[in-house]
């Protein structure tokens, strides 16, 4: 037999490589590839989002101030002399734009005599000194192309920062009569760039930089050196970058969004090399160790198989104690728990059988005790003289109820059926107590064909009649049944005298015990039968308040009778 078992595991090394190592290696490669693709796609997406965000912000500011320049350049009265109200109106519009965009621009207007007409600052910046800069820079551009808004970048020597200049010539009667210029500081764009994930450079069409936070792609003259038309991956001696560029104002101002790829690429390359070395060492280790491992696992496995064979033969005392490996230890522990559960379930089934037998034998004693039968027969004898039809009906109800209680062919019935037979019991009580007793049965449609243990409603009614009347003239009993959240809830409520708190707690403690040592056999038998059949989370609950009545509630799983359509 040992040879057969050894033969069965002779290919364990091949199987281990084929079904363990190879899939793991493939999954690792696929995982790295997928991670690389996801990271690269996320890098492109975030870089593109950053580019759109700063481009839209910058473009909106440039277009807004350009529209103001177009408007002012057509107003001749600005050069000829403005009233205070006109000046206030112009600056109010500028302030509105500044506040709306959170971008501040300073307005300067010069007339044809090179004199300042409007100034946004107390002093004219040196780069707008028309005496020194009239023949070049933005003034030259405005004269050469007076019909368009011009853009220039200049460095402010006083603050050592770059300025963005937007300007247009004021042309009337075919002659340049003045100039309108807005000056925007690059610092306010630099603050927005600092909040982005990717690095950003804002430059003009010649590469001169307005602001940015990447200096590796600038030359010695601080010009951006990458062609804005070559979006995508760019490599140099220092790093690899992913670059997206977008032009503003017909490409005269360009936003370059830059994401470094070098460090992440090197990281993936390092991970790949490390994983390759790990797999090589792991394969070598597995190749040398699988023989001993196979023998060990084989021994543990057949220990479990032998124990299962003994259990199949009826030996429920066959436990597994000698398994050494952690993997099979879980199986062996589960097996031992299963054997204990099986033995416990067998004992429960035995107890259930005994309890059912005892319950059936006690039903006539506890539910139809001699006192109940005596009173019923006395009522029949009395009514047979006064009202033979009613006496006949009571005899029929009693015989139907007795026949149903002693029928041993089925232990479970539908809720509707048990309630119908229980109504015979209620009718007898109604005939006995007349107007002193009333009842009602309310069962929802979805609860009628639920399966319940036989004769679990009658003991609740008996309990209500036995303890509820007290000194009351009338007792009302209501039976309700409904399905909620997969559970069947059956309640029996009465308006009787209720229970003292001590008595209520005593009954509740009884329902929690495994053995009944009291005289409350009816409720306990129902509760115990339900728990043995369905589990400890189901059973009977009792609620009562002195002089306000008692409610018994049974909770069962809502299981349908498949024979009922």
Beta strands, then each sheet from edge to edge (+ up, - down):
strand 1: 105-111
strand 2: 116-119
strand 3: 150-156
strand 4: 161-172
strand 5: 175-185
strand 6: 199-204
strand 7: 209-212
strand 8: 232-235
strand 9: 240-248
strand 10: 253-260
strand 11: 412-414
strand 12: 437-443
strand 13: 451-453
strand 14: 475-484
strand 15: 487-494
strand 16: 539-545
strand 17: 549-557
sheet 1: 2+ 1- 5+ 4- 3+
sheet 2: 7+ 6- 10+ 9- 8+
sheet 3: 11+ 13-
sheet 4: 12+ 14+ 15- 17+ 16-
end
